[in-house]
Amino acid sequence: RPAPPHPESAAMAARLCRLRRPLTAAFSSAAAAGAGQAPPAEPLTERRQAGGVRTIVLNNPRRRNALSLPMLQSLRRDLLHDVKSRELRVIVIAAEGPVFCSGHDLKELSSEDDVKHHSQVFELCAEVMTLIQKLPVPVIAKVNGLATAAGCQLVASCDIAVASEKSQFATPGVNIGLFCSTPAVALGRSLPRKVALEMLFTGEPLSAHKALMHGLVSKVVPEDKLEEETMKISQKICESSKSVLALGKATFYRQITQDLDTAYKITTKVMVDNLTLRDGQEGIEAFVQKRKPVWSHSQEEKK
């Protein structure tokens, strides 16, 4: 039978064990923050770009990608970053984890915070949602999971939404005493009124296929095809002129709220303006000459 360890040896081993634990973290962060300091926190959003496609990933799965004030600020920064660059042609919003976005962080909306803070959260959220439609490039939501409340609002605010079959959409605020009034703005503009109101009054989720049927999303695909389908749409958009797309997107949202006569007046003028663009003439010339157009992606008029 082995002899029991000496008390001093056991104590030394315990101290060594405690010292060994932070070594990995210390070494990994040493280059950026100096040895012995804690590693930096994970960014709330991650931005990457390749081939004209910028992907913004909501990156706080532990908090179900809640739209906290810092998350909204980070998302706004990534949306606006170098947005006028000719290299940027489309933006995809995706998410880490099984929940696309759970909406607002309810801890920020407790009575411990004052009205000013609550106003700041909702005002910034509204700014981000309207910003998406004001950007000069199409924005695609790539949804693979649950999108609730302001998360559902985010999907509805995007120009295009591609969802996996397992995705669901809900506005359950009524069940906790906080009606989804701001999500209702985007929802009511994406869905038939009675469908939107049923979601808002009951909080019951809408399946991906029902969301497709009612117009909340553009396409529903198997989970293993979600990336492929999203990139297929993105790459097709990248084949067109950025300046023409920017003009078309802005005009669409401008005319959609107008009466029929006003909408046609607006779009008639825009069609004429489009023809004066360098890319407007390039596209027509390329079609007539049976060649591929060479886009300038410029707002300049053809001389």
Helices and strands as residue ranges (DSSP letters): H 7-20, H 23-33, E 45-50, E 53-58, G 61-63, H 69-80, E 90-95, E 99-101, G 106-109, H 115-134, E 139-143, E 146-148, H 150-157, E 160-164, E 168-170, G 172-176, H 181-188, H 193-202, E 206-207, H 208-214, E 219-221, G 223-225, H 226-238, H 242-255, H 260-276, H 278-288
